[in-house]
Amino acid sequence: MTDTANNERGLKAFLIRTLADPVLLYTVLLIMSIMYHYRSSLALAYGVLAYISGWVVFRIFDFAYKHHILGFFACTMLYIGGAVSAFQCMETGLIDYPISWSLWFFTPQDSVRYNKWYTLAIFILFLFFMLSVVYYFTRVRYRIFMNFLIFIIPFTIYGKEYEKMPIGYIIALAVGYVLMMVTFRQLHSSEKEVFVNKGEAWKSVAVFTMLFALFSTLFPKPVVQEDRTILESLINADKLTDRLNQMLDVFRDTSTGEQFRAKQSNIPHYIIKAGEPMRLKTATFSTYDFTADNWKTSDIDSYYRNFGENTFDIDFNGEVADAVFFAAEKDSDFARKYGLESYAGKTLTYPAKEKAAITTRYGVVNGADSVPVPQGATALTATNFDGELVLSRAGTVFTTDKKFYIEDSFEFDYMPSTVLANADNRALVQVLADIDDYSTMLEDAYDVLDVWRPDEETKHFRSVLDLNSAFYNDYTALLLDYGNDSRIYDLAQQITADCDTEFEKAKEIEWYFVTNGYNYDLKYQKAQGENVHDFLFTTKTGVCVEYATAMVMLARAAGIPARYCEGYLMQQKVAGEKDTYSVSANDGHAFPELYIKGYGWVTFEPTMSNLSNLQQKTEEKTSTTELLSKAGLVMLVIAAIALLLLVVMPYLTHKLFMFMNCRRQPDKAVAAVMHRLCRLYGIPATNTAGEAAEIIAAASGADISATRELFGKSAYGGLPMTEADRDKAMADYLAAYEALKESKKKKRKLKRSPQGGN
């Protein structure tokens, strides 16, 4: 064989060996599984980058392993370059971003906005760490326990934030780990120890994969609804999370809604007894920043009243019409001024008030200061909380002196959300909405009821009018701001063109998202600078925060005061308990509230355009074991096909070689026979043709001397080959192929025999 051919084959073997390196592939898989957590849409891109970078880094490690001094300096420069790159990414990511990289890294990703530079820094750090430790504990100093610790790193990252790793990664990592064990194993010195070659090791991995798939397919665990509070509390690092939340408290007057974009903890925060599922409000925001794509609070949201006791009325939803008509009954001049004579003393028709009892559970200790207020709440009627509770202008209830604790309970009266479903009620509300100077009318009605020592009914309606008249001008001044976006304005006018009332406009806007191709997608990650305008007109993809923000902007553009609210969506019933719901961080929800003139604040639900996806955020209809079962079925089919190919592939390649070689030119056919025999017998390219013939004869007794001579004449002598020469070489190939098969059979029989076993 020529030196050039040897060099070419040596280079080819080197590339195949290094590019298909199981250590490199396993490391890339580890990094991809981690980066999927930080940016699922770019996991494959990070994998490709890790593969290319890893190949280069491993070559440097190989050099360092052979040349200690020069290798030390090469590795030092490599690590310095990686560290500088990572820190540069951190510095770049900090520009126009409110928190440092370290705080971002330790904070659950669902609670912070995606930062591509911070994520790239994570990639660089994990890349160098994983490449170094996996290489060292396989190729330099094999340690199975250290490899196991490395194996569980991705699982701990997902487990910290209650996120489930994709099933494909779980299976691939498990198979990769087994491959590491069988490829880089340490054997004790013993006469009974049998060394398994790499070919058989690959077969072992294939068998493991097939058995793993078979087990997960046929024997999945039963789905059990158990309370895992104690177990999860041991591993979720809640103290660290609480500390991070405290560090982030400075941003609590701002919300990006990122916490609604993915699954979080499923540990119950509250247990709620109520006759129906509903939205629960914990915070409101009035001002939207188009540039930063976030919401900020104002005095409307933060100003509060202290009643001196922890039970009080919540006069924020409805009853405006009742109060005005009550004032018209008390003062005929007021009624005449606003044309309300025929409405004096009228009231809306209300369903019976319901009660909602809220009890705190694990997960809110030292972590929350707002009580979830049911939509339509009219009063906080009872509580065992011994601190101070206050009521904000926006209808939220919170404590000013300490956090809530386990078993703190709060009972609310609330009005079911069916009042404006009644046509007569809507007609009465519209009477007031049609009054030109609505704000002055409210003030005049309040003046009518501003009497000394009023009775309880007068006191109640005066309170309703006090809040609405005092704050309505603030509502119109601040809660009609939509950024003067002309496209949003035009869309709002288009949607509401055929509507006669504000409530009709609100319902049309609410339903607009259902019929116009908007898609609820928890996995969607917004690009930098993307805001509500992009959601409305370009991407049409997002989660509840995008839907709620969009409806607020459209309502404001249609002339209806609106605000953005955050809280929870009750939907997960407690098994075996009537009218009882469990609420966790997974139930976090954003929704809009609109001020309907003549009634008050009304909650709407634009996210219903894909409510089934929203429910999947808390209802795991498909358990992990069920997913493993389905994935296992696929893996079982793949493994079965792979094993089948493994069995029949030698025969197929043999037949294919025979077919192709009989059609080659004689000189190329002779060379192909020699190369093929070397591959079958595992003879390196560094051996000569004569040496190859001797090895084949020793291994199976086959005589390929004719092919050896023909190859020498063709490759070294440059003599032309004839078809007869090709037939001789093919005859040698067939004889050597059959002899090798017989030799393997004899070895297997010998291994199975008692004498061979001993």
HUJO-V379743 format. One line per field, one symbol per residue. phi: phi as a letter, one per 30 degrees, with the letter a starting at -180 (. if undefined). psi: psi as a letter, one per 20 degrees, with the letter a starting at -180 (. if undefined). burial: # if it has 24 or more other C-alpha atoms within 12 Angstrom, else .. A space follows every 50 residues. Layout:
phi=???
psi=???
burial=???
This chain:
phi=.ddddddddddddddddddcdddddddddeddddddddaedceddddddd dddddddddddedddcbddddddddddddddddddddddddddddhbdbd dddddddeddcbddbddddddeddddedddeddddddbccbdbddddddd edeedddddechccdeeededddddddddddddbcccddadddcdcdddd dddddddedddddddddcbddddbccdcedddddbchddddedddddded cddbbciddcdadbdcddcbcbcadadadbccabbccccdddhbcbdbdd dcdbccdibcbadbcbbiiddeddddddddbdddddecicedceidbdcc dddccbccbdbejcdhbbbcddcddidcaccaacdccccbcddciccbcc cadcbeidbbcccbcedbddddddddddddeddddecdddedddddddcd cdhddddddddddddeddddcdddeddcccdbihdddddddddddceccc bddddddddededdcbidbdbdddcddeidbdddddcbdhblbedddddd ddddddddjcebbcbblbcdacdddibdhbbcbbdddeacacbcccejbk dbdbbddddbdddddddccddbdddddddddddddddddddddddddcde dddddddeddddcddeddddddddddddddcicddddddddddddddddb idccdddedddddddcciddccdddddddddddddddddddddddddddd dddedddd
psi=qqhggggghggghggghhhkohgggggggggghghhhhnhijggghgghh ggghggghhgggghhhngghhghghghghggggggghhhgghhipkpiqr gghggipphiiqqpohgghhggggghghgggghgggjghgnpohghhghh highhhgghhjkqppqhhhggghgghghggghhmqppqoqhipppprhgh ghhggggggghgggghghlqqqopnrokggghhhijlhggggghhhhihi jijqpijhijirqbqjpphqppoqiqqrqppiqqphppohgilrqqrahh hhprqoiirjprqnmioajggggghghhhhohggghhjkjgijpiqqrpq rpqrqppppqaqijpkiqjppopqqjpiqohqqjpjapprprhjjqprqi hrrqrpjpqppqpqpqljgjiphhghgghhghhipgmgghggghhghhjm rpmrrggggghhgghggghhihhhghhhjjokjkohhgghgghghjhjqh rhgggghgggihihjkkqppohippqqpipahggghifhkpaahhggggg hggggghjjppqqpqqcqopioqppipplpqppahijpqqrqpqoopigb ppprnhiihlhhhghihhonhorhhhghgghhgghggghggghghhgigg gghghgggghhijrqghhgghhgghghgghjkpqiiqrhghghgggghgi jqokhghgghgghghhijqqqrhhgghghhggggghghhhghghghgggh hhqhhhh.
burial=#...................####################.##..##..# #.###.######............#..##..#...##.##..#.....## #.#####################################..#.#..##.# #.###.#############################............... .#############.##..................###..#..##..#.. .#.#####################################..######.# ##..#....######################..##..#.#..##.####. ...################################..############. ..###..##########.##....#########....############# .......###############.###.######....##.###.##.... #############....#########...#######...########### #######################......##################### ###########.###.###....##.##########..#...#....... ...#..##..##...#############.##...#.####.##.###.## .###########.##.....#...#############.##.......... ........
